[in-house]
């Protein structure tokens, strides 16, 4: 398996465990920041590399009326703020 370098973490190959986690879909910036801050604090304490992951446009919903996310522009802004304010790669 090929290794990929992301900031200070290495993913794949013989690299150790890395946690990629976050909500399935972004609902709002406040909840996303709280989740990211909690996961960052936890993974820092456990010395586990962490990448924040969340979707900003879930097109694969079973109902056309279901919430899909904040959209590309708003979603990327939230992810940028998480990267800058929390210090977690996204």
Number of C-alpha atoms within 10 A of each C-alpha: 7 7 11 12 9 11 8 7 15 16 16 13 10 10 11 11 12 16 13 14 15 17 14 12 18 25 17 14 17 10 12 21 18 13 16 26 18 13 21 22 13 13 16 12 9 9 11 15 19 22 21 23 19 19 20 22 16 16 12 9 11 7 8 9 7 11 14 18 19 19 13 12 9 15 21 15 12 20 24 16 16 22 17 11 12 18 15 21 20 18
